[in-house]
């Protein structure tokens, strides 16, 4: 009688990979439940025992801070923008970039908004560190600036990138004073490059 083959155990993760896996599993849970997410839910989503969470993070607060850091990280978006083919027309390249930026904003605002609504506040020292645009957004801005290349421009690529991102940022805001309707990426880029007036539009306002 032949012996049953032994079940092979999955290779152990490195501490860095385990930490990243837990953070990735936690991120969508935080968007849904904010700080009310439980470590039991996190463990189930990550496919690990609940005790493993506390072997990687000293407490849930440390894990939530790691989730915020991950939400602010823009490595994936910067790589996607840098990979946009150079032979595409500028307008098409900017549309792809804006789509990446919107994904970054949705992730960042989703995490921060859910935590804020659930009553969780980071330490004062952490707030001080994040004054001004997040580093991830600054890296995105630099990547977008690189898309303009040698196009004929009235300003520098860096300034144009900041203006476009400000345009995208404002358009994405919703709520009282801004309305609920947002423009699609292609509309945003067309307005940014060509303005709000149609060709030959009347720029003279009647009194």
Contact map, one row per residue, 1 for C-alpha under 8 A:
111000000000000000000000000000000000000000000000000000000000000000000000000000000000000000000000000000000000000000000000000000000000000000000000000000000000000000000000000000000000000000000000000000000000000
111100000000000000000000000000000000000000000000000000000000000000000000000000000000000000000000000000000000000000000000000000000000000000000000000000000000000000000000000000000000000000000000000000000000000
111110000000000000000000000000000000000000000000000000000000000000000000000000000000000000000000000000000000000000000000000000000000000000000000000000000000000000000000000000000000000000000000000000000000000
011111000000000000000000000000000000000000000000000000000000000000000000000000000000000000000000000000000000000000000000000000000000000000000000000000000000000000000000000000000000000000000000000000000000000
001111100000000000000000000000000000000000000000000000000000000000000000000000000000000000000000000000000000000000000000000000000000000000000000000000000000000000000000000000000000000000000000000000000000000
000111110000000000000000000000000000000000000000000000000000000000000000000000000000000000000000000000000000000000000000000000000000000000000000000000000000000000000000000000000000000000000000000000000000000
000011111000000000000000000000000000000000000000000000000000000000000000000000000000000000000000000000000000000000000000000000000000000000000000000000000000000000000000000000000000000000000000000000000000000
000001111100000000000000000000000000000000000000000000000000000000000000000000000000000000000000000000000000000000000000000000000000000000000000000000000000000000000000000000000000000000000000000000000000000
000000111110000000000000000000000000000000000000000000000000000000000000000000000000000000000000000000000000000000000000000000000000000000000000000000000000000000000000000000000000000000000000000000000000000
000000011111000000000000000000000000000000000000000000000000000000000000000000000000000000000000000000000000000000000000000000000000000000000000000000000000000000000000000000000000000000000000000000000000000
000000001111100000000000000000000000000000000000000000000000000000000000000000000000000000000000000000000000000000000000000000000000000000000000000000000000000000000000000000000000000000000000000000000000000
000000000111110000000000000000000000000000000000000000000000000000000000000000000000000000000000000000000000000000000000000000000000000000000000000000000000000000000000000000000000000000000000000000000000000
000000000011111111000000000000000000000000000000000000000000000000000000000000000000000000000000000000000000000000000000000000000000000000000000000000000000000000000000000000000000000000000000000000000000000
000000000001111111000000000000000000000000000000000000000000000000000000000000000000000000000000000000000000000000000000000000000000000000000000000000000000000000000000000000000000000000000000000000000000000
000000000000111111100000000000000000000000000000000000010000000000000000000000000000000000000000000000000000000000000000000000000000000000000000000000000000000000000000000000000000000000000000000000000000000
000000000000111111110000000000000000000000000000000000000000000000000000000000000000000000000000000000000000000000000000000000000000000000000000000000000000000000000000000000000000000000000000000000000000000
000000000000111111111000000000000000000000000000000000000000000000000000000000000000000000000000000000000000000000000000000000000000000000000000000000000000000000000000000000000000000000000000000000000000000
000000000000111111111100000000000000000000000000000000010000000000000000000000000000000000000000000000000000000000000000000000000000000000000000000000000000000000000000000000000000000000000000000000000000000
000000000000001111111110000000000000000000000000000000010000000000000000000000000000000000000000000000000000000000000000000000000000000000000000000000000000000000000000000000000000000000000000000000000000000
000000000000000111111111000000000000000000000000000000000000000000000000000000000000000000000000000000000000000000000000000000000000000000000000000000000000000000000000000000000000000000000000000000000000000
000000000000000011111111100000000000000000000100000000000000000000000000000000000000000000000000000000000000000000000000000000000000000000000000000000000000000000000000000000000000000000000000000000000000000
000000000000000001111111110000000000000001100100000010000000000000000000000000000000000000000000000000000000000000000000000000000000000000000000000000000000000000000000000000000000000000000000000000000000000
000000000000000000111111111000000000000000000000000000000000001001100100000000000000000000000000000000000000000000000000000000000000000000000000000000000000000000000000000000000000000000000000000000000000000
000000000000000000011111111100000000000000000000000000000000000000100000000000000000000000000000000000000000000000000000000000000000000000000000000000000000000000000000000000000000000000000000000000000000000
000000000000000000001111111110000000000001001100000000000000000000000000000000000000000000000000000000000000000000000000000000000000000000000000000000000000000000000000000000000000000000000000000000000000000
000000000000000000000111111111000000000001001100000000000000000000100000000000000000000000000000000000000000000000000000000000000000000000000000000000000000000000000000000000000000000000000000000000000000000
000000000000000000000011111111100000000000000000000000000000000000100010000000000000000000000000000000000000001000000000000000000000000000000000000000000000000000000000000000000000000000000000000000000000000
000000000000000000000001111111110000000000000000000000000000000000000000000000000000000000000000000000000000000000000000000000000000000000000000000000000000000000000000000000000000000000000000000000000000000
000000000000000000000000111111111100100001000000000000000000000000000000000000000000000000000000000000000000000000000000000000000000000000000000000000000000000000000000000000000000000000000000000000000000000
000000000000000000000000011111111111100000000000000000000000000000000000000000000000000000000000000000000000001001100000000000000000000000000000000000000000000000000000000000000000000000000000000000000000000
000000000000000000000000001111111100000000000000000000000000000000000000000000000000000000000000000000000000011011100000000000000000000000000000000000000000000000000000000000000000000000000000000000000000000
000000000000000000000000000111111100000000000000000000000000000000000000000000000000000000000000000000000000000001000000000000000000000000000000000000000000000000000000000000000000000000000000000000000000000
000000000000000000000000000011111111100000000000000000000000000000000000000000000000000000000000000000000000000001100100000000000000000000000000000000000000000000000000000000000000000000000000000000000000000
000000000000000000000000000011111111100000000000000000000000000000000000000000000000000000000000000000000000001001111101000000000000000000000000000000000000000000000000000000000000000000000000000000000000000
000000000000000000000000000001001111100000000000000000000000000100000000000000000000000000000000000000000000000001100111000000000000000000000000000000000000000000000000000000000000000000000000000000000000000
000000000000000000000000000001001111110000000000000000000000000000000000000000000000000000000000000000000000000000000100000000000000000000000000000000000000000000000000000000000000000000000000000000000000000
000000000000000000000000000011001111111011000000000000000000000000000000000000000000000000000000000000000000000000000000000000000000000000000000000000000000000000000000000000000000000000000000000000000000000
000000000000000000000000000000000001111111000000000000000000000000000000000000000000000000000000000000000000000000000000000000000000000000000000000000000000000000000000000000000000000000000000000000000000000
000000000000000000000000000000000000111111100000010010000001000000000000000000000000000000000000000000000000000000000000000000000000000000000000000000000000000000000000000000000000000000000000000000000000000
000000000000000000000000000000000000011111110000010000000000000000000000000000000000000000000000000000000000000000000000000000000000000000000000000000000000000000000000000000000000000000000000000000000000000
000000000000000000000000000000000000111111111000000000000000000000000000000000000000000000000000000000000000000000000000000000000000000000000000000000000000000000000000000000000000000000000000000000000000000
000000000000000000000100110010000000111111111100010000000000000000000000000000000000000000000000000000000000000000000000000000000000000000000000000000000000000000000000000000000000000000000000000000000000000
000000000000000000000100000000000000001111111111110110000000000000000000000000000000000000000000000000000000000000000000000000000000000000000000000000000000000000000000000000000000000000000000000000000000000
000000000000000000000000000000000000000111111111110000000000000000000000000000000000000000000000000000000000000000000000000000000000000000000000000000000000000000000000000000000000000000000000000000000000000
000000000000000000000000110000000000000011111111000000000000000000000000000000000000000000000000000000000000000000000000000000000000000000000000000000000000000000000000000000000000000000000000000000000000000
000000000000000000001100110000000000000001111111000000000000000000000000000000000000000000000000000000000000000000000000000000000000000000000000000000000000000000000000000000000000000000000000000000000000000
000000000000000000000000000000000000000000111111100000000000000000000000000000000000000000000000000000000000000000000000000000000000000000000000000000000000000000000000000000000000000000000000000000000000000
000000000000000000000000000000000000000000111111110110000000000000000000000000000000000000000000000000000000000000000000000000000000000000000000000000000000000000000000000000000000000000000000000000000000000
000000000000000000000000000000000000000000110011111110000000000000000000000000000000000000000000000000000000000000000000000000000000000000000000000000000000000000000000000000000000000000000000000000000000000
000000000000000000000000000000000000001101110001111111000000000000000000000000000000000000000000000000000000000000000000000000000000000000000000000000000000000000000000000000000000000000000000000000000000000
000000000000000000000000000000000000000000000000111111100000000000000000000000000000000000000000000000000000000000000000000000000000000000000000000000000000000000000000000000000000000000000000000000000000000
000000000000000000000000000000000000000000100001111111110000000000000000000000000000000000000000000000000000000000000000000000000000000000000000000000000000000000000000000000000000000000000000000000000000000
000000000000000000000100000000000000001000100001111111111000000000000000000000000000000000000000000000000000000000000000000000000000000000000000000000000000000000000000000000000000000000000000000000000000000
000000000000000000000000000000000000000000000000011111111110000000000000000000000000000000000000000000000000000000000000000000000000000000000000000000000000000000000000000000000000000000000000000000000000000
000000000000000000000000000000000000000000000000001111111100000000000000000000000000000000000000000000000000000000000000000000000000000000000000000000000000000000000000000000000000000000000000000000000000000
000000000000001001100000000000000000000000000000000111111100000000000000000000000000000000000000000000000000000000000000000000000000000000000000000000000000000000000000000000000000000000000000000000000000000
000000000000000000000000000000000000000000000000000011111111011000000000000000000000000000000000000000000000000000000000000000000000000000000000000000000000000000000000000000000000000000000000000000000000000
000000000000000000000000000000000000000000000000000001111111010000000000000000000000000000000000000000000000000000000000000000000000000000000000000000000000000000000000000000000000000000000000000000000000000
000000000000000000000000000000000000000000000000000001001111111000000000000000000000000000000000000000000000000000000000000000000000000000000000000000000000000000000000000000000000000000000000000000000000000
000000000000000000000000000000000000001000000000000000001111111100000000000000000000000000000000000000000000000000000000000000000000000000000000000000000000000000000000000000000000000000000000000000000000000
000000000000000000000000000000000000000000000000000000000011111110000000000000000000000000000000000000000000000000000000000000000000000000000000000000000000000000000000000000000000000000000000000000000000000
000000000000000000000000000000000000000000000000000000001111111111000000000000000000000000000000000000000000000000000000000000000000000000000000000000000000000000000000000000000000000000000000000000000000000
000000000000000000000010000000000000000000000000000000001011111111100000000000000000000000000000000000000000000000000000000000000000000000000000000000000000000000000000000000000000000000000000000000000000000
000000000000000000000000000000000010000000000000000000000001111111110000000000000000000000000000000000000000000000000000000000000000000000000000000000000000000000000000000000000000000000000000000000000000000
000000000000000000000000000000000000000000000000000000000000111111111000000000000000000000000000000000000000000000000000010000000000000000000000000000000000000000000000000000000000000000000000000000000000000
000000000000000000000010000000000000000000000000000000000000011111111100000000000000000000000000000000000000000000000000000000000000000000000000000000000000000000000000000000000000000000000000000000000000000
000000000000000000000011011000000000000000000000000000000000001111111110000000000000000000000000000000000000001000000000000000000000000000000000000000000000000000000000000000000000000000000000000000000000000
000000000000000000000000000000000000000000000000000000000000000111111111000000000000000000000000000000000001001100000000000000000000000000000000000000000000000000000000000000000000000000000000000000000000000
000000000000000000000000000000000000000000000000000000000000000011111111100000000000000000000000000000000000000000000000000000000000000000000000000000000000000000000000000000000000000000000000000000000000000
000000000000000000000010000000000000000000000000000000000000000001111111100000000000000000000000000000000000000000000000000000000000000000000000000000000000000000000000000000000000000000000000000000000000000
000000000000000000000000001000000000000000000000000000000000000000111111110000000000000000000000000000010011001000000000000000000000000000000000000000000000000000000000000000000000000000000000000000000000000
000000000000000000000000000000000000000000000000000000000000000000011111110000000000000000000000000000010001000000000000000000000000011110000000000000000000000000000000000000000000000000000000000000000000000
000000000000000000000000000000000000000000000000000000000000000000001111111000000000000000000000000000000000000000000000000000000000001100000000000000000000000000000000000000000000000000000000000000000000000
000000000000000000000000000000000000000000000000000000000000000000000011111111000000000000000000000000010000000000000000000000000000000110110000000000000000000000000000000000000000000000000000000000000000000
000000000000000000000000000000000000000000000000000000000000000000000000111111100000000000000000000000000000000000000000000000000000000100000000000000000000000000000000000000000000000000000000000000000000000
000000000000000000000000000000000000000000000000000000000000000000000000011111110000000000000000000000000000000000000000000000000000000000000000000000000000000000000000000000000000000000000000000000000000000
000000000000000000000000000000000000000000000000000000000000000000000000011111111000000000000000000110010000000000000000000000000000000000010000000000000000000000000000000000000000000000000000000000000000000
000000000000000000000000000000000000000000000000000000000000000000000000011111111100000000000000000000000000000000000000000000000000000000110010000000000000000000000000000000000000000000000000000000000000000
000000000000000000000000000000000000000000000000000000000000000000000000001111111110000000000000000000000000000000000000000000000000000000000000000000000000000000000000000000000000000000000000000000000000000
000000000000000000000000000000000000000000000000000000000000000000000000000111111111000000000000100100000000000000000000000000000000000000000000000000000000000000000000000000000000000000000000000000000000000
000000000000000000000000000000000000000000000000000000000000000000000000000011111111000000000001100100000000000000000000000000000000000000000011000000000000000000000000000000000000000000000000000000000000000
000000000000000000000000000000000000000000000000000000000000000000000000000001111111000000000000000000000000000000000000000000000000000000000010000000000000000000000000000000000000000000000000000000000000000
000000000000000000000000000000000000000000000000000000000000000000000000000000111111100000000000000000000000000000000000000000000000000000000000000000000000000000000000000000000000000000000000000000000000000
000000000000000000000000000000000000000000000000000000000000000000000000000000011111110100001001000000000000000000000000000000000000000000000000000000000000000000000000000000000000000000000000000000000000000
000000000000000000000000000000000000000000000000000000000000000000000000000000000011111100001000000000000000000000000000000000000000000000000000000000000000000000000000000000000000000000000000000000000000000
000000000000000000000000000000000000000000000000000000000000000000000000000000000001111100001000000000000000000000000000000000000000000000000000001000000000000000000000000000000000000000000000000000000000000
000000000000000000000000000000000000000000000000000000000000000000000000000000000000111110000000000000000000000000000000000000000000000000000000000000000000000000000000000000000000000000000000000000000000000
000000000000000000000000000000000000000000000000000000000000000000000000000000000001111111011000000000000000000000000000000000000000000000000000000000000000000000000000000000000000000000000000000000000000000
000000000000000000000000000000000000000000000000000000000000000000000000000000000000001111111000000000000000000000000000000000000000000000000000000000000000000000000000000000000000000000000000000000000000000
000000000000000000000000000000000000000000000000000000000000000000000000000000000000000111111100000000000000000000000000000000000000000000000000001100000000000000000000000000000000000000000000000000000000000
000000000000000000000000000000000000000000000000000000000000000000000000000000000000000011111110000000000000000000000000000000000000000000000000000000000000000000000000000000000000000000001100100000000000000
000000000000000000000000000000000000000000000000000000000000000000000000000000000000000111111111000000000000000000000000000000000000000000000000000000000000000000000000000000000000000000000000000000000000000
000000000000000000000000000000000000000000000000000000000000000000000000000000000001110111111111100000000000000000000000000000000000000000000000001000000000000000000000000000000000000000000000000000000000000
000000000000000000000000000000000000000000000000000000000000000000000000000000000000000001111111110000000000000000000000000000000000000000000001001000000000000000000000000000000000000000001000000000000000000
000000000000000000000000000000000000000000000000000000000000000000000000000000000000000000111111111000000000000000000000000000000000000000000000000000000000000000000000000000000000000011001000000000000000000
000000000000000000000000000000000000000000000000000000000000000000000000000000001001000000011111111100000000000000000000000000000000000000000000000000000000000000000000000000000000000000000000000000000000000
000000000000000000000000000000000000000000000000000000000000000000000000000000011000000000001111111110000000000000000000000000000000000000000001000000000000000000000000000000000000000000000000000000000000000
000000000000000000000000000000000000000000000000000000000000000000000000000000000000000000000111111111000000000000000000000000000000000000000000000000000000000000000001000000000000000010000000000000000000000
000000000000000000000000000000000000000000000000000000000000000000000000000000000000000000000011111111100000000000000000000000000000000000000000000000000000000000000000000000000000000010000000000000000000000
000000000000000000000000000000000000000000000000000000000000000000000000000010011000000000000001111111110000000000000000000000000000000000000000000000000000000000000000000000000000000000000000000000000000000
000000000000000000000000000000000000000000000000000000000000000000000000000010000000000000000000111111111000000000000000000000000000000000010000000000000000000000000000000000000000000000000000000000000000000
000000000000000000000000000000000000000000000000000000000000000000000000000000000000000000000000011111111100000000000000000000000000000000000000000000000000000000000001000100000000000000000000000000000000000
000000000000000000000000000000000000000000000000000000000000000000000000000000000000000000000000001111111110000000000000000000000000000000000000000000000000000000000000000000000000000000000000000000000000000
000000000000000000000000000000000000000000000000000000000000000000000011010010000000000000000000000111111111000000000000000000000000000000000000000000000000000000000000000000000000000000000000000000000000000
000000000000000000000000000000000000000000000000000000000000000000000000000000000000000000000000000011111111110000000000000000000000000000000000000000000000000000000000100000000000000000000000000000000000000
000000000000000000000000000000000000000000000000000000000000000000000000000000000000000000000000000001111111110000000000000000000000000000000000000000000000000000000000000000000000000000000000000000000000000
000000000000000000000000000000000000000000000000000000000000000000000010000000000000000000000000000000111111111000000000000000000000000000000000000000000000000000000000000000000000000000000000000000000000000
000000000000000000000000000000000000000000000000000000000000000000010011000000000000000000000000000000011111111100000000000000000000000000000000000000000000000000000000000000000000000000000000000000000000000
000000000000000000000000000000000000000000000000000000000000000000000000000000000000000000000000000000001111111110000000000000000000000000000000000000000000000000000000000000000000000000000000000000000000000
000000000000000000000000000000100000000000000000000000000000000000000000000000000000000000000000000000001111111111000000000000000000000000000000000000000000000000000000000000000000000000000000000000000000000
000000000000000000000000001001100100000000000000000000000000000000110010000000000000000000000000000000000011111111100000000000000000000000000000000000000000000000000000000000000000000000000000000000000000000
000000000000000000000000000000000000000000000000000000000000000000010000000000000000000000000000000000000001111111110000000000000000000000000000000000000000000000000000000000000000000000000000000000000000000
000000000000000000000000000000100000000000000000000000000000000000000000000000000000000000000000000000000000111111111000000000000000000000000000000000000000000000000000000000000000000000000000000000000000000
000000000000000000000000000001111110000000000000000000000000000000000000000000000000000000000000000000000000011111111100000000000000000000000000000000000000000000000000000000000000000000000000000000000000000
000000000000000000000000000001101110000000000000000000000000000000000000000000000000000000000000000000000000001111111111100000000000000000000000000000000000000000000000000000000000000000000000000000000000000
000000000000000000000000000000000100000000000000000000000000000000000000000000000000000000000000000000000000000111111111100000000000000000000000000000000000000000000000000000000000000000000000000000000000000
000000000000000000000000000000000100000000000000000000000000000000000000000000000000000000000000000000000000000011111111000000000000000000000000000000000000000000000000000000000000000000000000000000000000000
000000000000000000000000000000001111000000000000000000000000000000000000000000000000000000000000000000000000000001111111000000000000000000000000000000000000000000000000000000000000000000000000000000000000000
000000000000000000000000000000000010000000000000000000000000000000000000000000000000000000000000000000000000000000111111100000000000000000000000000000000000000000000000000000000000000000000000000000000000000
000000000000000000000000000000000110000000000000000000000000000000000000000000000000000000000000000000000000000000111111110000000000000000000000000000000000000000000000000000000000000000000000000000000000000
000000000000000000000000000000000000000000000000000000000000000000000000000000000000000000000000000000000000000000110011111000000000000000000000000000000000000000000000000000000000000000000000000000000000000
000000000000000000000000000000000000000000000000000000000000000010000000000000000000000000000000000000000000000000000001111101100000000000000000000000000000000000000000000000000000000000000000000000000000000
000000000000000000000000000000000000000000000000000000000000000000000000000000000000000000000000000000000000000000000000111111100000000000000000000000000000000000000000000000000000000000000000000000000000000
000000000000000000000000000000000000000000000000000000000000000000000000000000000000000000000000000000000000000000000000011111110000000000000000000000000000000000000000000000000000000000000000000000000000000
000000000000000000000000000000000000000000000000000000000000000000000000000000000000000000000000000000000000000000000000001111111000000000000000000000000000000000000000000000000000000000000000000000000000000
000000000000000000000000000000000000000000000000000000000000000000000000000000000000000000000000000000000000000000000000011111111100000000000000000000000000000000000000000000000000000000000000000000000000000
000000000000000000000000000000000000000000000000000000000000000000000000000000000000000000000000000000000000000000000000011111111110000000000000000000000000000000000000000000000000000000000000000000000000000
000000000000000000000000000000000000000000000000000000000000000000000000000000000000000000000000000000000000000000000000000111111110000000000000000000000000000000000000000000000000000000000000000000000000000
000000000000000000000000000000000000000000000000000000000000000000000000000000000000000000000000000000000000000000000000000011111110000000000000000000000000000000000000000000000000000000000000000000000000000
000000000000000000000000000000000000000000000000000000000000000000000000000000000000000000000000000000000000000000000000000001111111110000000000000000000000000000000000000000000000000000000000000000000000000
000000000000000000000000000000000000000000000000000000000000000000000000000000000000000000000000000000000000000000000000000000111111110000000000000000000000000000000000000000000000000000000000000000000000000
000000000000000000000000000000000000000000000000000000000000000000000000000000000000000000000000000000000000000000000000000000000111110000000000000000000000000000000000000000000000000000000000000000000000000
000000000000000000000000000000000000000000000000000000000000000000000000000000000000000000000000000000000000000000000000000000000111111011000000000000000000000000000000000000000000000000000000000000000000000
000000000000000000000000000000000000000000000000000000000000000000000001000000000000000000000000000000000000000000000000000000000111111111000000000000000000000000000000000000000000000000000000000000000000000
000000000000000000000000000000000000000000000000000000000000000000000001100000000000000000000000000000000000000000000000000000000000111111100000000000000000000000000000000000000000000000000000000000000000000
000000000000000000000000000000000000000000000000000000000000000000000001111000000000000000000000000000000000000000000000000000000000011111110000000000000000000000000000000000000000000000000000000000000000000
000000000000000000000000000000000000000000000000000000000000000000000001010000000000000000000000000000000000000000000000000000000000111111111000000000000000000000000000000000000000000000000000000000000000000
000000000000000000000000000000000000000000000000000000000000000000000000000000000000000000000000000000000000000000000000000000000000111111111100000000000000000000000000000000000000000000000000000000000000000
000000000000000000000000000000000000000000000000000000000000000000000000010001000000000000000000000000000000000000000000000000000000001111111110000000000000000000000000000000000000000000000000000000000000000
000000000000000000000000000000000000000000000000000000000000000000000000010011000000000000000000000010000000000000000000000000000000000111111111000000000000000000000000000000000000000000000000000000000000000
000000000000000000000000000000000000000000000000000000000000000000000000000000000000000000000000000000000000000000000000000000000000000011111111100000000000010011001000000000000000000000000000000000000000000
000000000000000000000000000000000000000000000000000000000000000000000000000000000000000000000000000000000000000000000000000000000000000001111111110000000000010010000000000000000000000000000000000000000000000
000000000000000000000000000000000000000000000000000000000000000000000000000001001100000000000000000000000000000000000000000000000000000000111111111000000000000000000000000000000000000000000000000000000000000
000000000000000000000000000000000000000000000000000000000000000000000000000000001000000000000100100000000000000000000000000000000000000000011111111100000000000010000000000000000000000000000000000000000000000
000000000000000000000000000000000000000000000000000000000000000000000000000000000000000000000000000000000000000000000000000000000000000000001111111110000000111110000000000000000000000000000000000000000000000
000000000000000000000000000000000000000000000000000000000000000000000000000000000000000000000000000000000000000000000000000000000000000000000111111110000000100000000000000000000000000000000000000000000000000
000000000000000000000000000000000000000000000000000000000000000000000000000000000000010001001100000000000000000000000000000000000000000000000011111110000000000000000000000000000000000000000000000000000000000
000000000000000000000000000000000000000000000000000000000000000000000000000000000000000001000000000000000000000000000000000000000000000000000001111111100000100000000000000000000000000000000000000000000000000
000000000000000000000000000000000000000000000000000000000000000000000000000000000000000000000000000000000000000000000000000000000000000000000000111111100000100000000000000000000000000000000000000000000000000
000000000000000000000000000000000000000000000000000000000000000000000000000000000000000000000000000000000000000000000000000000000000000000000000000111110000000000000000000000000000000000000000000000000000000
000000000000000000000000000000000000000000000000000000000000000000000000000000000000000000000000000000000000000000000000000000000000000000000000000111111000000000000000000000000000000000000000000000000000000
000000000000000000000000000000000000000000000000000000000000000000000000000000000000000000000000000000000000000000000000000000000000000000000000000001111100000000000000000000000000000000000000000000000000000
000000000000000000000000000000000000000000000000000000000000000000000000000000000000000000000000000000000000000000000000000000000000000000000000000000111111100000000000000000000000000000000000000000000000000
000000000000000000000000000000000000000000000000000000000000000000000000000000000000000000000000000000000000000000000000000000000000000000000000000000011111000000000000000000000000000000000000000000000000000
000000000000000000000000000000000000000000000000000000000000000000000000000000000000000000000000000000000000000000000000000000000000000000000000000000001111101100000000000000000000000000000000000000000000000
000000000000000000000000000000000000000000000000000000000000000000000000000000000000000000000000000000000000000000000000000000000000000000000000000000001111111100000000000000000000000000000000000000000000000
000000000000000000000000000000000000000000000000000000000000000000000000000000000000000000000000000000000000000000000000000000000000000000000000110110001011111110000000000000000000000000000000000000000000000
000000000000000000000000000000000000000000000000000000000000000000000000000000000000000000000000000000000000000000000000000000000000000000001100100000000001111111000000000000000000000000000000000000000000000
000000000000000000000000000000000000000000000000000000000000000000000000000000000000000000000000000000000000000000000000000000000000000000000000100000000011111111100000000000000000000000000000000000000000000
000000000000000000000000000000000000000000000000000000000000000000000000000000000000000000000000000000000000000000000000000000000000000000000000100000000011111111110000000000000000000000000000000000000000000
000000000000000000000000000000000000000000000000000000000000000000000000000000000000000000000000000000000000000000000000000000000000000000001101100000000000111111111000000000000000000000000000000000000000000
000000000000000000000000000000000000000000000000000000000000000000000000000000000000000000000000000000000000000000000000000000000000000000001000000000000000011111111100000000000000000000000000000000000000000
000000000000000000000000000000000000000000000000000000000000000000000000000000000000000000000000000000000000000000000000000000000000000000000000000000000000001111111110000000000000000000000000000000000000000
000000000000000000000000000000000000000000000000000000000000000000000000000000000000000000000000000000000000000000000000000000000000000000000000000000000000000111111111000000000000000000001001000000000000000
000000000000000000000000000000000000000000000000000000000000000000000000000000000000000000000000000000000000000000000000000000000000000000001000000000000000000011111111100000000000000000000000000000000000000
000000000000000000000000000000000000000000000000000000000000000000000000000000000000000000000000000000000000000000000000000000000000000000000000000000000000000001111111110000000000000000000000000000000000000
000000000000000000000000000000000000000000000000000000000000000000000000000000000000000000000000000000000000000000000000000000000000000000000000000000000000000000111111111000000000000000010001000000000000000
000000000000000000000000000000000000000000000000000000000000000000000000000000000000000000000000010001000000000000000000000000000000000000000000000000000000000000011111111100000000000000010000000000000000000
000000000000000000000000000000000000000000000000000000000000000000000000000000000000000000000000000000001000000000000000000000000000000000000000000000000000000000001111111110000000000000000000000000000000000
000000000000000000000000000000000000000000000000000000000000000000000000000000000000000000000000000000000000000000000000000000000000000000000000000000000000000000000111111110000000000000000000000000000000000
000000000000000000000000000000000000000000000000000000000000000000000000000000000000000000000000000000000000000000000000000000000000000000000000000000000000000000000011111111000000011000000000000000000000000
000000000000000000000000000000000000000000000000000000000000000000000000000000000000000000000000000001000000000000000000000000000000000000000000000000000000000000000001111111000000010000000000000000000000000
000000000000000000000000000000000000000000000000000000000000000000000000000000000000000000000000000000000000000000000000000000000000000000000000000000000000000000000000111111100100000000000000000000000000000
000000000000000000000000000000000000000000000000000000000000000000000000000000000000000000000000000000000000000000000000000000000000000000000000000000000000000000000000001111110111100000000000000000000000000
000000000000000000000000000000000000000000000000000000000000000000000000000000000000000000000000000000000000000000000000000000000000000000000000000000000000000000000000000011111111000000000000000000000000000
000000000000000000000000000000000000000000000000000000000000000000000000000000000000000000000000000000000000000000000000000000000000000000000000000000000000000000000000000001111110000000000000000000000000000
000000000000000000000000000000000000000000000000000000000000000000000000000000000000000000000000000000000000000000000000000000000000000000000000000000000000000000000000000000111110000000000000000000000000000
000000000000000000000000000000000000000000000000000000000000000000000000000000000000000000000000000000000000000000000000000000000000000000000000000000000000000000000000000011111111000000000000000000000000000
000000000000000000000000000000000000000000000000000000000000000000000000000000000000000000000000000000000000000000000000000000000000000000000000000000000000000000000000000001111111100000000000000000000000000
000000000000000000000000000000000000000000000000000000000000000000000000000000000000000000000000000000000000000000000000000000000000000000000000000000000000000000000000000001100111110000000000000000000000000
000000000000000000000000000000000000000000000000000000000000000000000000000000000000000000000000000000000000000000000000000000000000000000000000000000000000000000000000000001000011111000000000000000000000000
000000000000000000000000000000000000000000000000000000000000000000000000000000000000000000000000000000000000000000000000000000000000000000000000000000000000000000000000001100000001111100000000000000000000000
000000000000000000000000000000000000000000000000000000000000000000000000000000000000000000000000000000000000000000000000000000000000000000000000000000000000000000000000001000000000111110110000000000000000000
000000000000000000000000000000000000000000000000000000000000000000000000000000000000000000000000000000000000000000000000000000000000000000000000000000000000000000000000000000000000011111110000000000000000000
000000000000000000000000000000000000000000000000000000000000000000000000000000000000000000000010011000000000000000000000000000000000000000000000000000000000000000000000000000000000001111111000000000000000000
000000000000000000000000000000000000000000000000000000000000000000000000000000000000000000000010000000000000000000000000000000000000000000000000000000000000000000000000000000000000000111111100000000000000000
000000000000000000000000000000000000000000000000000000000000000000000000000000000000000000000000000000000000000000000000000000000000000000000000000000000000000000000000000000000000001111111110000000000000000
000000000000000000000000000000000000000000000000000000000000000000000000000000000000000000000000000000000000000000000000000000000000000000000000000000000000000000000011000000000000001111111111000000000000000
000000000000000000000000000000000000000000000000000000000000000000000000000000000000000000100110000000000000000000000000000000000000000000000000000000000000000000010000000000000000000011111111100000000000000
000000000000000000000000000000000000000000000000000000000000000000000000000000000000000000100000000000000000000000000000000000000000000000000000000000000000000000000000000000000000000001111111111000000000000
000000000000000000000000000000000000000000000000000000000000000000000000000000000000000000000000000000000000000000000000000000000000000000000000000000000000000000000000000000000000000000111111111100000000000
000000000000000000000000000000000000000000000000000000000000000000000000000000000000000000000000000000000000000000000000000000000000000000000000000000000000000000010010000000000000000000011111111000000000000
000000000000000000000000000000000000000000000000000000000000000000000000000000000000000000100000000000000000000000000000000000000000000000000000000000000000000000000000000000000000000000001111111000000000000
000000000000000000000000000000000000000000000000000000000000000000000000000000000000000000000000000000000000000000000000000000000000000000000000000000000000000000000000000000000000000000000111111110000000000
000000000000000000000000000000000000000000000000000000000000000000000000000000000000000000000000000000000000000000000000000000000000000000000000000000000000000000000000000000000000000000000111111111000000000
000000000000000000000000000000000000000000000000000000000000000000000000000000000000000000000000000000000000000000000000000000000000000000000000000000000000000000000000000000000000000000000010011111000000000
000000000000000000000000000000000000000000000000000000000000000000000000000000000000000000000000000000000000000000000000000000000000000000000000000000000000000000000000000000000000000000000000011111111100000
000000000000000000000000000000000000000000000000000000000000000000000000000000000000000000000000000000000000000000000000000000000000000000000000000000000000000000000000000000000000000000000000001111111000000
000000000000000000000000000000000000000000000000000000000000000000000000000000000000000000000000000000000000000000000000000000000000000000000000000000000000000000000000000000000000000000000000000011111000000
000000000000000000000000000000000000000000000000000000000000000000000000000000000000000000000000000000000000000000000000000000000000000000000000000000000000000000000000000000000000000000000000000011111100000
000000000000000000000000000000000000000000000000000000000000000000000000000000000000000000000000000000000000000000000000000000000000000000000000000000000000000000000000000000000000000000000000000011111110000
000000000000000000000000000000000000000000000000000000000000000000000000000000000000000000000000000000000000000000000000000000000000000000000000000000000000000000000000000000000000000000000000000010011111100
000000000000000000000000000000000000000000000000000000000000000000000000000000000000000000000000000000000000000000000000000000000000000000000000000000000000000000000000000000000000000000000000000000001111100
000000000000000000000000000000000000000000000000000000000000000000000000000000000000000000000000000000000000000000000000000000000000000000000000000000000000000000000000000000000000000000000000000000000111110
000000000000000000000000000000000000000000000000000000000000000000000000000000000000000000000000000000000000000000000000000000000000000000000000000000000000000000000000000000000000000000000000000000000111111
000000000000000000000000000000000000000000000000000000000000000000000000000000000000000000000000000000000000000000000000000000000000000000000000000000000000000000000000000000000000000000000000000000000001111
000000000000000000000000000000000000000000000000000000000000000000000000000000000000000000000000000000000000000000000000000000000000000000000000000000000000000000000000000000000000000000000000000000000000111
